Amino acid sequence: MTVTLSEAHRDVRALAREFAANEIAPRAAEWNAAKHVPIDVIRRMGSLGLLAPTIPEQYGGAGLDATSLCLVVEEIARADAGTSVSIAVQSGLVASPLLRAGTEAQKDEWLPRIASGEVLGCYALTEPDAGSDTAALRTRATASGDGWDITGSKQWISNGSMADVFIVFARTGGEGARGVSAFVTGRAPGLEVGREIPKLGLHTSSTVELAFDSMHVPGHALLGPEGEGLKLALATLDGGRITIAAQACGIAQAAIDLSVAYASERDAFGGPIARFQGVQFPIADVAAQLDAARLLTLHAAALRDAGEPHGAAGAKAKLFASSVAVRAADVAVQTLGGYGYSAEYDAERLYRDAKITEIYEGTSQIQRLVIARDLFGDAAR
Ligand SMILES: Cc1cc2nc3c(=O)[nH]c(=O)nc-3n(C[C@H](O)[C@H](O)[C@H](O)COP(=O)(O)OP(=O)(O)OC[C@H]3O[C@@H](n4cnc5c(N)ncnc54)[C@H](O)[C@@H]3O)c2cc1C
């Protein structure tokens, strides 16, 4: 496993790092307290080509690879995990299925505005009774006139409150995986954006319920072949998980940065606490684990860039990197002592934000399932 960053990769990382340091980090605590990120910050990332960097130049994007996307997400997550969700969704969950399954007309209609941030998107797969078990989804699309009427409800939809384009998965056939189709649509009558769901962390990312009541979409809103929606949803998540692994690396890096800075300045027993091995070693452990997590993440991205299978590699990266993020944030809280527990210091936010990386785009158990299926094949089903 080798991971080499090109000069172009280092340049895009430098751009994202500078944007994060100047435009996000100084205001991240304030935005999290207000549970809000200014929309113009998200759009500015679009104008810099950071919001959906993998959209090809022919559709108005920066034409960068999955490795670049990981580098961008890690840098933005290092400043604020919630803000990085907008990139993970816009690029990994909205642009990606459009690029994979969209018609030229669908790509021309949506991708240039997704790349620039003029249009924000969301990915509506999960339902109140269908999370890990995606094939149990019940939202239904019924043929009607020149298109489809969509009825049902979705839950936990990131960016749903501000989205102008929706990737929606709905049942067009019978029970099970083969009865599901994907749609790409703008807002239309019959769509209701529900309440903002209160969360443990990730306060700068909006998460809402969506209700569809006979929302009519034209026939050309079908994304990919009828009945192959779940295949598209899962292929999208194969790539999206690499992005979440990168987000976890950013959170872990922020936790380590904070731990080192605080331990170097905080005095106890006549000098900085950084001189105690009891303080150093947990930070050293997570620093080693973060290097490994980053390598797994960039390895999975490199496989994706090479057009190789990357489902299991992405699952390994997400499984490991998310556990490192949780551990590193725990170490940061412990290193800061009482201040670590205070909502006035960043360790507490990192601790709350890290946990989500073990849950969304497939829980850690589901990542183990993906890895086991890769190891055992049909014997694991
Ligand atoms: C903040 C946030 C943002 C999100 N954003 C989006 C979004 O933008 N779009 C979207 O579609 N979804 C989104 N989700 C949904 C997310 O992907 C799901 O919450 C996640 O996949 C888990 O589904 P669930 O919550 O229904 O849990 P369940 O599927 O009900 O799982 C409950 C528990 O059972 C375990 N479990 C389930 N099945 C198995 C199994 N076979 N083997 C072992 N253990 C199992 C799980 O690991 C978990 O611990 C978001 C969720 C959150 C919290």
The ligand as an SDF file (V2000), in Angstrom:
LIG
                    3D

 53 58  0  0  0  0  0  0  0  0999 V2000
  -26.5940   13.3770   11.8200 C   0  0  0  0  0  0  0  0  0  0  0  0
  -27.0520   12.3640   10.8260 C   0  0  0  0  0  0  0  0  0  0  0  0
  -27.0240   12.6830    9.4690 C   0  0  0  0  0  0  0  0  0  0  0  0
  -27.4930   11.7450    8.5260 C   0  0  0  0  0  0  0  0  0  0  0  0
  -27.5480   12.1120    7.2080 N   0  0  0  0  0  0  0  0  0  0  0  0
  -28.1770   11.2800    6.3260 C   0  0  0  0  0  0  0  0  0  0  0  0
  -28.4300   11.7050    4.9760 C   0  0  0  0  0  0  0  0  0  0  0  0
  -28.0370   12.7930    4.5570 O   0  0  0  0  0  0  0  0  0  0  0  0
  -29.1300   10.8670    4.1450 N   0  0  0  0  0  0  0  0  0  0  0  0
  -29.5810    9.6450    4.5640 C   0  0  0  0  0  0  0  0  0  0  0  0
  -30.2090    8.9430    3.7670 O   0  0  0  0  0  0  0  0  0  0  0  0
  -29.3430    9.2080    5.8300 N   0  0  0  0  0  0  0  0  0  0  0  0
  -28.6600    9.9980    6.7160 C   0  0  0  0  0  0  0  0  0  0  0  0
  -28.4450    9.5800    8.0130 N   0  0  0  0  0  0  0  0  0  0  0  0
  -28.9260    8.2680    8.4270 C   0  0  0  0  0  0  0  0  0  0  0  0
  -27.8170    7.2990    8.7960 C   0  0  0  0  0  0  0  0  0  0  0  0
  -27.1150    6.8760    7.6600 O   0  0  0  0  0  0  0  0  0  0  0  0
  -28.4610    6.1610    9.5880 C   0  0  0  0  0  0  0  0  0  0  0  0
  -28.8100    6.7170   10.8470 O   0  0  0  0  0  0  0  0  0  0  0  0
  -27.5600    4.9720    9.7830 C   0  0  0  0  0  0  0  0  0  0  0  0
  -27.3450    4.3380    8.5550 O   0  0  0  0  0  0  0  0  0  0  0  0
  -28.1240    3.9530   10.7860 C   0  0  0  0  0  0  0  0  0  0  0  0
  -29.4670    3.6850   10.5390 O   0  0  0  0  0  0  0  0  0  0  0  0
  -30.5270    3.7440   11.7730 P   0  0  0  0  0  0  0  0  0  0  0  0
  -30.3070    5.0460   12.4350 O   0  0  0  0  0  0  0  0  0  0  0  0
  -31.8700    3.4740   11.2270 O   0  0  0  0  0  0  0  0  0  0  0  0
  -30.0780    2.6220   12.7360 O   0  0  0  0  0  0  0  0  0  0  0  0
  -30.5150    0.9930   12.6950 P   0  0  0  0  0  0  0  0  0  0  0  0
  -30.3720    0.5630   11.3110 O   0  0  0  0  0  0  0  0  0  0  0  0
  -31.8730    0.9660   13.3030 O   0  0  0  0  0  0  0  0  0  0  0  0
  -29.4470    0.4170   13.6290 O   0  0  0  0  0  0  0  0  0  0  0  0
  -29.5480    0.4380   15.0500 C   0  0  0  0  0  0  0  0  0  0  0  0
  -28.3720   -0.3750   15.6030 C   0  0  0  0  0  0  0  0  0  0  0  0
  -28.4490   -1.7290   15.1430 O   0  0  0  0  0  0  0  0  0  0  0  0
  -27.2450   -2.0690   14.4900 C   0  0  0  0  0  0  0  0  0  0  0  0
  -27.5180   -2.9880   13.3680 N   0  0  0  0  0  0  0  0  0  0  0  0
  -28.4720   -2.8670   12.4170 C   0  0  0  0  0  0  0  0  0  0  0  0
  -28.3880   -3.8660   11.5400 N   0  0  0  0  0  0  0  0  0  0  0  0
  -27.3510   -4.6440   11.9120 C   0  0  0  0  0  0  0  0  0  0  0  0
  -26.7510   -5.8500   11.4070 C   0  0  0  0  0  0  0  0  0  0  0  0
  -27.2050   -6.4380   10.2980 N   0  0  0  0  0  0  0  0  0  0  0  0
  -25.6890   -6.3640   12.0770 N   0  0  0  0  0  0  0  0  0  0  0  0
  -25.2190   -5.7690   13.1950 C   0  0  0  0  0  0  0  0  0  0  0  0
  -25.7420   -4.6370   13.7150 N   0  0  0  0  0  0  0  0  0  0  0  0
  -26.7900   -4.0800   13.0860 C   0  0  0  0  0  0  0  0  0  0  0  0
  -26.6590   -0.7570   13.9900 C   0  0  0  0  0  0  0  0  0  0  0  0
  -25.2740   -0.8380   13.7530 O   0  0  0  0  0  0  0  0  0  0  0  0
  -27.0230    0.1800   15.1350 C   0  0  0  0  0  0  0  0  0  0  0  0
  -26.0790    0.0490   16.1530 O   0  0  0  0  0  0  0  0  0  0  0  0
  -27.9360   10.4840    8.9620 C   0  0  0  0  0  0  0  0  0  0  0  0
  -27.9260   10.1670   10.3280 C   0  0  0  0  0  0  0  0  0  0  0  0
  -27.5170   11.0980   11.2480 C   0  0  0  0  0  0  0  0  0  0  0  0
  -27.5660   10.7360   12.7180 C   0  0  0  0  0  0  0  0  0  0  0  0
  1  2  1  0
  2  3  1  0
  2 52  2  0
  3  4  2  0
  4  5  1  0
  4 50  1  0
  5  6  2  0
  6  7  1  0
  6 13  1  0
  7  8  2  0
  7  9  1  0
  9 10  1  0
 10 11  2  0
 10 12  1  0
 12 13  2  0
 13 14  1  0
 14 15  1  0
 14 50  1  0
 15 16  1  0
 16 17  1  0
 16 18  1  0
 18 19  1  0
 18 20  1  0
 20 21  1  0
 20 22  1  0
 22 23  1  0
 23 24  1  0
 24 25  2  0
 24 26  1  0
 24 27  1  0
 27 28  1  0
 28 29  2  0
 28 30  1  0
 28 31  1  0
 31 32  1  0
 32 33  1  0
 33 34  1  0
 33 48  1  0
 34 35  1  0
 35 36  1  0
 35 46  1  0
 36 37  1  0
 36 45  1  0
 37 38  2  0
 38 39  1  0
 39 40  1  0
 39 45  2  0
 40 41  1  0
 40 42  2  0
 42 43  1  0
 43 44  2  0
 44 45  1  0
 46 47  1  0
 46 48  1  0
 48 49  1  0
 50 51  2  0
 51 52  1  0
 52 53  1  0
M  END
$$$$
